[in-house]
Structures are given as structure tokens and as C-alpha cells.
């Protein structure tokens, strides 16, 4: 039903809006990327386990599924580490611009994973979104490419490479979750994936001797922001995003995530108290991104209706 599809698309936009706040939190939290992600995933695992216990949901799965989910957790952990590290070494605008390539990566990878033909307009949409996001970034970072070439080249390039890696990992993760979401409860998927990320990161931190008193000595302010990041932006948003993949394709999810930079910049204006009005470039870029996301939804809905009409056979009297 179109109404059901609309409801899940609306829910997806709420999730993306929440994710837009993670970049703000990444800037507010003083921790480096690795401990930040460890704390984020650890607190989220505890919260989701409590939710599972409250609901009395069985977390028993086949051993193969558990192993695959734990490995998927490593992928999401690396995605978040590269994402927050990119923000630390460059800035939010450059990181989110490069992260928008996730839809382009998904348009190439999804046909391979799902063994379907490549859809030409998905690739075109991915490229158009990059143009829209260029205008969004230019509205807040005028001539950022020229500035990057003239100064702090190493930091900027490092941020670009990290963000592109984060986008690629995000695309892989979305495609994998698209398969899991069809047959396993979203809460259970989220629990094992986040647990896997915590386990892999803990082993790494243990062997590199990074676990210390200083590691666990975090400020009250950081703990407060981590609490919001772990509960709202991770536990809730993670479960909800896995659940919507039962009804929405990974490509559509990744394309909608391209609105995250728009939401993030609006939130940054509110949180950091910047009162200046956005210029015409911002609105042009935001409209391009929004137009592509809406157009993709219309085309997907039309294809679904055409398929249903094609399958319908009137009864013979």
C-alpha cells in the first residue's frame, strides 16, 4: 500500500534527521574517534540488551547468522571511526560532502549483492546529489576546494579519504542489513552488530594497550552527550533504520541519507547559535537534494504500481 510506503519513508527521514545530529555531537564530544565509537557502541549495547530483556525477545540465532552479524558490527564500527576521525582532521562540511557518495557506491554494489541489473537512473541520481551538496557546502564554506588546495592540504586530504572510506563502508553495511532485515528482528540485528563492534574494538584496544584510567575518565559533559548519542542517535535510530529496510531498498535509504548534511547544517545553526541567514546557494543545493530524493521515491512507487497492475489478472466470467 502506498500509505504504508509513505509512512516508512517519513520514518526514514526522522532517522536521517537524528543522524544529522551525530556530526554535531561528534564536535561537542572531546574524545578522539576510537574511544568515542567504543563508548557509543558499548552504551548502546547495554540499552538494547535492556530493551530485549524487557520485551522478553529471544536472541537465539543460528551460529552462522551470529558470526555474520558480529562481522557486520566491525564494518559499522570502522564506518563510525572513519566518520568521526574525518570530522576531527578536517571539518563537518567536507566530511558530509564526501559521505554523500554512499548513494553512488550503493548504486554499484547493490546490483552485485542482490544479483539484479544496474539501474541507470540510480547512478545519475547519485551524481546529481553530489552537485546539490556542493552548493550546500559552498554556502557555509565558500571556496572550500580552493582553500583546501592552498592551505592545510594534508589535513583536508586525510579528511576526504577518511570520509570516502566511511561512505564506502556505509554502503556495504546498508546492503548487508537490507538482507538481514528481511528475516531477523531489527532489535536482534542491532544488538549483535553493535556487540560485534564493541568486541572487535575492545580486542584492538586491549592489544594496543589503550585501555587505561584516562580512557575511562571522561568528563560529565562528554558523558551527557555520549548518553544522547548512544540512546537516541544509536540504539533507537539503529533499530529503526534496520526495520525500515524491510520496506525500503538499501539504495533509497542511502539516497535519503544524503539529506543528512542539510539537516546537520540547520542543527548546527541552532546548537552553535549562528543566527545569520543562509544564502541562495544553500537553498539551491538543498532543493536539488530534496528533489532527487522525492523523484526517486515517485519512480520507485510507480514501478511498484506497474508491477502490481501487470500481475493483476481479471477473473473470467
C-alpha positions as CSV (number, residue, x, y, z in Angstrom):
1,X,0.0,0.0,0.0
2,X,1.3,3.5,-0.9
3,X,0.2,4.8,2.5
4,X,2.4,2.2,4.3
5,X,5.3,3.1,2.0
6,X,4.9,6.8,2.8
7,X,4.8,6.1,6.5
8,X,8.1,4.2,6.3
9,X,9.7,6.9,4.1
10,X,8.6,9.5,6.6
11,X,10.1,7.4,9.5
12,X,13.3,7.2,7.5
13,X,13.5,11.0,7.2
14,X,13.1,11.2,11.0
15,X,16.0,8.8,11.4
16,X,18.2,10.8,9.0
17,X,17.3,14.0,10.9
18,X,18.5,12.3,14.1
19,X,21.7,11.1,12.3
20,X,22.3,14.7,11.3
21,X,22.8,15.5,14.9
22,X,25.6,12.9,15.3
23,X,28.0,15.2,13.5
24,X,27.2,18.0,16.0
25,X,27.7,15.6,18.9
26,X,31.0,14.5,17.4
27,X,32.2,18.0,17.5
28,X,30.8,18.6,21.0
29,X,32.4,15.5,22.5
30,X,36.1,16.0,23.2
31,X,37.1,12.3,22.9
32,X,39.1,11.0,19.9
33,X,37.3,9.0,17.3
34,X,38.2,5.5,18.5
35,X,37.2,5.9,22.2
36,X,34.2,7.9,21.1
37,X,32.9,5.0,19.0
38,X,33.7,2.4,21.7
39,X,31.7,4.3,24.3
40,X,28.9,4.9,21.8
41,X,28.6,1.3,20.9
42,X,29.1,0.0,24.4
43,X,26.3,2.2,25.9
44,X,24.0,1.3,23.0
45,X,24.5,-2.4,23.5
46,X,23.6,-2.1,27.2
47,X,20.5,-0.1,26.3
48,X,19.4,-2.5,23.6
49,X,20.0,-5.6,25.8
50,X,17.8,-4.0,28.5
51,X,15.1,-3.4,25.8
52,X,15.4,-7.1,24.7
53,X,15.1,-8.3,28.3
54,X,12.1,-6.0,28.9
55,X,10.3,-7.3,25.8
56,X,11.4,-10.9,26.6
57,X,12.6,-11.3,23.0
58,X,14.6,-14.4,22.1
59,X,18.1,-13.5,21.0
60,X,18.9,-17.1,19.8
61,X,20.0,-17.3,16.2
62,X,21.9,-19.8,14.0
63,X,25.6,-19.7,14.6
64,X,26.2,-18.6,11.0
65,X,23.9,-15.6,11.4
66,X,25.6,-14.6,14.7
67,X,29.0,-14.7,13.2
68,X,27.9,-12.6,10.1
69,X,26.2,-10.1,12.3
70,X,29.3,-9.7,14.6
71,X,31.4,-9.2,11.5
72,X,28.9,-6.6,10.2
73,X,29.4,-4.8,13.6
74,X,33.1,-4.4,12.7
75,X,32.1,-2.7,9.4
76,X,29.8,-0.3,11.2
77,X,32.5,0.4,13.8
78,X,35.0,1.2,11.1
79,X,32.4,3.4,9.4
80,X,31.8,5.5,12.5
81,X,35.6,5.7,13.4
82,X,36.4,7.0,9.9
83,X,33.4,9.3,10.0
84,X,34.3,11.0,13.4
85,X,38.0,11.0,12.5
86,X,37.3,12.8,9.3
87,X,35.4,15.5,11.3
88,X,38.3,15.8,13.7
89,X,41.0,16.2,11.0
90,X,39.0,18.4,8.5
91,X,35.5,19.7,9.2
92,X,31.8,18.7,9.2
93,X,31.1,20.1,5.7
94,X,33.9,18.3,3.9
95,X,33.1,15.0,5.8
96,X,29.4,15.1,5.0
97,X,30.0,16.1,1.4
98,X,32.2,13.0,0.8
99,X,29.8,10.9,2.8
100,X,27.1,11.7,0.2
101,X,28.9,9.4,-2.2
102,X,27.4,6.5,-0.3
103,X,24.4,6.5,-2.7
104,X,26.7,6.3,-5.7
105,X,28.6,3.3,-4.1
106,X,25.3,1.6,-3.3
107,X,24.0,2.0,-6.8
108,X,27.0,0.0,-8.0
109,X,27.3,-2.5,-5.1
110,X,23.5,-3.3,-4.6
111,X,23.0,-4.9,-8.1
112,X,26.1,-7.1,-7.3
113,X,24.8,-8.2,-3.9
114,X,21.2,-8.6,-5.0
115,X,22.1,-10.1,-8.4
116,X,19.9,-7.6,-10.4
117,X,20.6,-5.3,-13.3
118,X,22.2,-2.0,-12.6
119,X,19.6,0.8,-12.8
120,X,20.9,3.7,-14.8
121,X,18.9,6.5,-13.1
122,X,20.2,5.5,-9.6
123,X,23.8,6.3,-10.8
124,X,22.6,9.5,-12.4
125,X,20.7,10.5,-9.2
126,X,23.8,9.8,-7.1
127,X,25.9,12.1,-9.3
128,X,23.2,14.9,-9.2
129,X,23.1,14.7,-5.4
130,X,26.8,15.5,-5.3
131,X,26.1,18.7,-7.3
132,X,23.4,19.7,-4.9
133,X,25.6,19.0,-1.9
134,X,28.4,21.1,-3.5
135,X,26.2,24.1,-3.3
136,X,25.2,23.3,0.3
137,X,28.9,23.2,1.3
138,X,29.8,26.3,-0.6
139,X,27.1,28.2,1.3
140,X,28.9,27.5,4.6
141,X,32.5,27.1,3.4
142,X,32.9,29.5,0.4
143,X,35.7,28.3,-2.0
144,X,36.5,25.4,0.3
145,X,38.2,23.5,-2.5
146,X,40.5,26.4,-3.3
147,X,41.2,26.9,0.3
148,X,42.0,23.2,0.8
149,X,44.5,23.4,-2.1
150,X,46.2,26.4,-0.7
151,X,46.4,25.5,2.9
152,X,46.2,22.5,5.3
153,X,46.3,20.2,2.3
154,X,47.3,17.2,4.3
155,X,44.5,17.6,6.8
156,X,41.9,18.2,4.2
157,X,43.0,15.3,2.0
158,X,43.1,13.0,5.0
159,X,39.6,14.0,5.9
160,X,38.4,13.4,2.3
161,X,40.0,9.9,2.2
162,X,38.6,9.0,5.6
163,X,35.1,10.3,4.7
164,X,35.1,8.4,1.3
165,X,36.1,5.2,3.2
166,X,33.3,5.9,5.6
167,X,30.8,6.3,2.7
168,X,32.0,3.0,1.1
169,X,31.7,1.1,4.4
170,X,28.3,2.6,5.0
171,X,27.1,1.4,1.6
172,X,28.3,-2.1,2.3
173,X,26.7,-2.1,5.7
174,X,23.3,-0.9,4.3
175,X,23.3,-3.6,1.7
176,X,24.1,-6.3,4.2
177,X,21.5,-5.1,6.6
178,X,18.9,-5.0,3.8
179,X,19.3,-8.8,3.6
180,X,19.2,-9.4,7.4
181,X,16.2,-7.1,7.9
182,X,14.0,-9.4,5.8
183,X,14.2,-12.3,8.1
184,X,15.6,-11.3,11.6
185,X,14.0,-8.9,14.1
186,X,15.6,-5.4,13.8
187,X,16.4,-5.2,17.6
188,X,18.3,-8.5,17.5
189,X,20.2,-7.5,14.4
190,X,21.2,-4.2,16.0
191,X,22.2,-6.0,19.3
192,X,24.6,-8.4,17.7
193,X,26.0,-5.9,15.2
194,X,26.8,-3.4,17.9
195,X,28.1,-6.1,20.2
196,X,30.4,-7.3,17.4
197,X,31.7,-3.7,17.0
198,X,32.4,-3.5,20.8
199,X,34.1,-6.9,20.9
200,X,36.4,-6.1,17.9
201,X,37.3,-2.7,19.2
202,X,37.9,-4.0,22.7
203,X,40.4,-6.6,21.4
204,X,42.2,-3.9,19.4
205,X,42.3,-1.5,22.4
206,X,43.5,-4.3,24.7
207,X,46.3,-5.4,22.4
208,X,47.4,-1.8,21.7
209,X,47.3,-1.1,25.5
210,X,44.9,1.8,25.1
211,X,42.7,0.7,27.9
212,X,43.8,2.9,30.8
213,X,42.5,5.0,33.7
214,X,42.5,8.0,31.3
215,X,40.4,6.0,28.8
216,X,37.5,5.6,31.3
217,X,38.0,9.0,32.9
218,X,35.5,11.1,30.9
219,X,34.0,14.5,31.8
220,X,30.4,14.9,32.8
221,X,29.7,16.9,29.7
222,X,31.1,14.2,27.4
223,X,29.2,11.5,29.3
224,X,25.9,13.5,28.8
225,X,26.5,13.9,25.1
226,X,27.5,10.3,24.8
227,X,24.3,9.3,26.5
228,X,22.3,11.1,23.8
229,X,24.5,9.7,21.1
230,X,24.1,6.1,22.4
231,X,20.4,6.2,23.2
232,X,18.6,8.4,20.6
233,X,21.2,8.5,17.7
234,X,22.3,4.9,18.0
235,X,20.0,2.5,19.9
236,X,16.8,3.9,18.6
237,X,17.9,5.1,15.2
238,X,19.9,1.9,14.5
239,X,16.9,-0.4,15.3
240,X,14.6,1.9,13.4
241,X,16.9,2.0,10.3
242,X,17.2,-1.8,10.2
243,X,13.4,-2.1,10.5
244,X,12.6,0.3,7.6
245,X,14.8,-1.8,5.3
246,X,12.1,-4.4,5.3
247,X,10.1,-2.0,3.2
248,X,12.7,0.3,1.5
249,X,15.6,-0.7,-0.7
250,X,19.2,0.0,0.5
251,X,19.7,2.4,-2.4
252,X,16.7,4.5,-1.4
253,X,17.9,4.5,2.2
254,X,21.4,5.7,1.2
255,X,19.9,8.3,-1.2
256,X,17.7,9.7,1.6
257,X,20.7,9.8,3.9
258,X,22.1,12.5,1.6
259,X,19.7,14.9,3.3
260,X,21.9,14.5,6.5
261,X,24.2,17.4,5.6
262,X,21.2,19.7,5.1
263,X,19.8,18.6,8.5
264,X,23.2,18.8,10.1
265,X,23.8,22.4,9.0
266,X,20.4,23.5,10.1
267,X,21.0,21.9,13.5
268,X,24.5,23.4,13.7
269,X,22.9,26.9,13.3
270,X,20.6,26.1,16.2
271,X,23.1,24.4,18.5
272,X,26.0,26.7,18.0
273,X,23.9,29.9,17.9
274,X,24.8,31.1,14.4
275,X,21.9,33.4,13.5
276,X,22.9,34.5,10.0
277,X,20.6,33.6,7.2
278,X,21.7,31.0,4.7
279,X,22.4,32.3,1.2
280,X,20.8,31.3,-2.1
281,X,23.4,28.5,-2.7
282,X,22.3,26.6,0.4
283,X,18.6,26.7,-0.7
284,X,19.5,25.7,-4.3
285,X,21.6,22.7,-3.1
286,X,19.0,21.6,-0.5
287,X,16.3,21.8,-3.2
288,X,18.4,19.7,-5.6
289,X,18.9,17.0,-3.0
290,X,15.3,17.1,-1.9
291,X,14.1,16.9,-5.5
292,X,16.2,13.9,-6.3
293,X,15.1,12.1,-3.1
294,X,11.4,12.8,-3.9
295,X,11.8,11.9,-7.5
296,X,13.4,8.6,-6.6
297,X,10.5,7.8,-4.3
298,X,8.0,8.6,-7.0
299,X,9.8,6.4,-9.6
300,X,10.1,3.5,-7.1
301,X,6.4,3.8,-6.2
302,X,5.3,4.0,-9.9
303,X,7.4,0.8,-10.6
304,X,5.7,-0.9,-7.7
305,X,2.2,0.1,-9.0
306,X,3.1,-1.0,-12.6
307,X,4.3,-4.4,-11.3
308,X,1.1,-4.9,-9.3
309,X,-1.1,-3.9,-12.3
310,X,0.9,-6.3,-14.5
311,X,0.4,-9.2,-12.1
312,X,-3.4,-8.5,-11.8
313,X,-5.5,-10.8,-13.9
314,X,-9.2,-10.0,-14.0
315,X,-11.4,-13.0,-13.3
316,X,-13.2,-14.5,-16.3
317,X,-17.0,-14.8,-16.1
